Amino acid sequence: MVYVPRPVVVHHPSAYRGPPPWARGRHYGYAGYAPTYVVRDYGPYGLRHPPRGYHWRRSDAGDFLLVAIATGIIADVILGR
């Protein structure tokens, strides 16, 4: 009989755990968050037209944030589209 060792499984901890750090009413600071991109073609994503003074931002995870341009306050969050 040939001895075959059991495979070793190594679990690497994820760099990101838990819910995203943003929530409605919080300040969206650019430091410490994953990269986000301004969404200018919000129609294909099913997003409403942003009010004056706001824009949609999208994270790499697919989350959409409606952020006030002047203050950085998050007005709305749509997670995981």
C-alpha positions as a Markdown table, in Angstrom:
| # | Residue | x | y | z |
|---|---|---|---|---|
| 1 | Met | 0.0 | 0.0 | 0.0 |
| 2 | Val | 1.3 | 3.5 | -0.9 |
| 3 | Tyr | 1.1 | 6.2 | 1.6 |
| 4 | Val | -0.5 | 9.4 | 0.1 |
| 5 | Pro | -0.5 | 12.4 | 2.5 |
| 6 | Arg | -3.7 | 14.4 | 2.8 |
| 7 | Pro | -3.7 | 17.7 | 0.9 |
| 8 | Val | -2.9 | 20.8 | 2.8 |
| 9 | Val | -5.6 | 23.5 | 2.6 |
| 10 | Val | -4.4 | 27.0 | 3.4 |
| 11 | His | -7.0 | 29.7 | 4.0 |
| 12 | His | -5.8 | 33.2 | 3.3 |
| 13 | Pro | -7.6 | 35.9 | 5.2 |
| 14 | Ser | -9.5 | 38.3 | 3.0 |
| 15 | Ala | -8.3 | 41.9 | 2.9 |
| 16 | Tyr | -12.0 | 43.0 | 3.1 |
| 17 | Arg | -14.4 | 41.7 | 5.7 |
| 18 | Gly | -17.9 | 42.7 | 6.7 |
| 19 | Pro | -20.2 | 45.2 | 5.2 |
| 20 | Pro | -18.9 | 48.1 | 3.2 |
| 21 | Pro | -17.8 | 51.1 | 5.2 |
| 22 | Trp | -20.3 | 53.4 | 3.6 |
| 23 | Ala | -23.9 | 54.1 | 4.7 |
| 24 | Arg | -26.5 | 56.7 | 4.0 |
| 25 | Gly | -25.8 | 59.9 | 5.8 |
| 26 | Arg | -22.1 | 59.2 | 6.3 |
| 27 | His | -19.3 | 61.2 | 4.8 |
| 28 | Tyr | -17.7 | 59.6 | 1.7 |
| 29 | Gly | -14.0 | 60.2 | 2.1 |
| 30 | Tyr | -11.7 | 59.1 | -0.7 |
| 31 | Ala | -9.0 | 57.7 | 1.6 |
| 32 | Gly | -9.4 | 54.1 | 2.9 |
| 33 | Tyr | -12.2 | 53.1 | 0.5 |
| 34 | Ala | -11.8 | 50.9 | -2.5 |
| 35 | Pro | -11.4 | 52.7 | -5.8 |
| 36 | Thr | -14.7 | 54.1 | -7.2 |
| 37 | Tyr | -15.6 | 55.6 | -10.5 |
| 38 | Val | -18.1 | 58.3 | -11.5 |
| 39 | Val | -21.1 | 56.8 | -13.4 |
| 40 | Arg | -22.2 | 59.1 | -16.2 |
| 41 | Asp | -24.3 | 56.5 | -18.1 |
| 42 | Tyr | -26.6 | 55.7 | -15.2 |
| 43 | Gly | -29.6 | 54.7 | -17.4 |
| 44 | Pro | -28.3 | 51.2 | -18.4 |
| 45 | Tyr | -27.7 | 50.4 | -14.7 |
| 46 | Gly | -31.3 | 51.2 | -13.8 |
| 47 | Leu | -30.3 | 54.2 | -11.7 |
| 48 | Arg | -32.4 | 57.4 | -11.6 |
| 49 | His | -31.0 | 60.7 | -12.8 |
| 50 | Pro | -29.0 | 62.2 | -9.9 |
| 51 | Pro | -30.4 | 65.5 | -8.5 |
| 52 | Arg | -28.5 | 68.7 | -9.1 |
| 53 | Gly | -25.3 | 68.7 | -7.0 |
| 54 | Tyr | -25.0 | 64.9 | -6.8 |
| 55 | His | -23.4 | 62.1 | -8.8 |
| 56 | Trp | -23.4 | 58.4 | -8.8 |
| 57 | Arg | -20.2 | 56.5 | -7.9 |
| 58 | Arg | -19.5 | 52.8 | -8.5 |
| 59 | Ser | -17.1 | 50.7 | -6.6 |
| 60 | Asp | -15.2 | 47.7 | -7.9 |
| 61 | Ala | -17.6 | 45.4 | -6.0 |
| 62 | Gly | -20.5 | 46.8 | -8.0 |
| 63 | Asp | -22.0 | 49.0 | -5.4 |
| 64 | Phe | -23.5 | 52.4 | -6.4 |
| 65 | Leu | -23.3 | 55.5 | -4.1 |
| 66 | Leu | -25.2 | 58.7 | -4.7 |
| 67 | Val | -22.8 | 61.3 | -3.3 |
| 68 | Ala | -23.1 | 65.0 | -2.9 |
| 69 | Ile | -20.4 | 66.6 | -4.9 |
| 70 | Ala | -19.7 | 69.6 | -2.6 |
| 71 | Thr | -19.8 | 67.8 | 0.8 |
| 72 | Gly | -19.2 | 64.1 | 0.1 |
| 73 | Ile | -22.3 | 63.1 | 2.1 |
| 74 | Ile | -23.8 | 59.8 | 0.9 |
| 75 | Ala | -27.5 | 60.3 | 0.0 |
| 76 | Asp | -28.3 | 56.8 | -1.3 |
| 77 | Val | -26.6 | 53.4 | -1.5 |
| 78 | Ile | -27.5 | 50.5 | -3.8 |
| 79 | Leu | -25.4 | 47.4 | -2.9 |
| 80 | Gly | -24.3 | 44.6 | -5.1 |
| 81 | Arg | -26.0 | 45.1 | -8.5 |
